[in-house]
């Protein structure tokens, strides 16, 4: 393998990491907006519902941290000593997160085209 081919492969790897970070940042923004809109429409007004969430976009993907109570909102039933209790579910976590993750996977799989490489090269220059 020649030096030029090695440099081209290295350049493509850098562009791919930039693309992953860009897609992750876009999804970060979309997920945050969707969760905030959904929670505010369901009456979650206090700040402690919004403060425990965190998004970090990296070159390898998107990391999301949340509070346990966000997962509890998704549950339709809960088990107690008296038996199973039904409650009103608020799909704040699973539906929003996994819906956006599926879109992110599709975008990462099919979106890194030659045109995107050209665009990322122009941004760097």
N, C-alpha and C positions, 0 to 999 in steps of 0.2 A: 504494500500500500504506500502510495507516494505521500509526500508532505501536504500537497494540495488537497488530496482526498481526506486526509486526517483532519485538516483545518475545516473543511466543509462539514464533516460529521460533527465536529465539536461545535461549530456554528449552529447547526440544526438542533443539537441538544440544548444549547442556550436558548434558542428561539422557542423550543418546545416548553421549557421551564417558564419562560415569560408568558406564553399562551396559557399554561395551567394556572399561573398566578392571576392573570387577567380574568379568566373565567371564574376562578374562585372568588375574586373580589366582587365580580358582578353578582354571583349567587349569594354572597354574603349580604349584599345590599338588598337583594330581592327577598331573601328569607326574613331579614330583619323587618322590612316593610310589611310583609304579609302577616307575620306574627303580631306586630304592633297593631295593625289595622284590625285583625281578628279579635285580639284581646280587648281593644278599646270598644269594639262594637258589642261585645258580650258583657261589658260593664266592669272590667278589671281596671279600676282607676288609680289605685295606689301605686306608688313608685317601686315598691319592693317586688312587684310582678315583673317589672322590666329591667331591674338592675342586676339580676343574677345571670343574665345571658351573656355569652361572649363568643365572638367569632374571630378566628385567626386564619387568614389566607396565606398559604405557603406555596413553595414551588412544587410540593408533592400533593397538594389538595387543600381542603377546607376542614378546619377543626372547629367543632362547636361544643361549647360547654353550657350547661343549664342547671337549674335547681331541680331538686327531686319533686317539688310541688308542681312543676310544669308537666312532668310525666304523670303525676297523679290526676291531673285534670283530664287526661285522655281516657282514663279508665271508665267503663260503664258500670262495673260492679266492684265491690270490695268485700272481702271476707272479714267477718268479726266473730266474736265468741257466740253471738246470737244467730249467726248464719250469714247468708249472702244478701247484701243490701244493694239495690239498684240506685244509681244516682245519675244526674244529667251530665253527659260527657261534653267536654269542650275540647275538640281536636286541635289543640294549640301546638302540639309537638309532632306526632307521627305523620299526620296528613300533610302538614306544611313542609316538614323537613324532608321526608322521603319523596314527596312530589317534586320538590326542587332538586333533590339529589338525582332523581331519574333524568331530569332535564340536563343536569350538569354532566352526567355520564354520556348522554347522547351528544352533547356539544363537544366534549373532549374526544369522543370516539370519531366523530365525523367532521368536526369543525376545523381541524388543523390541516388546511389545504395550502396549496401553493400560493394562492392569493393572500392568505393570512400571513404566510411567511414573508411575502413581499412587504406587506403592511408593517409588520414588526421590524423588518430591516430598515424601513424608512424612518420609523420612530427613533431608532438608535442613532441614525446618521445625523 
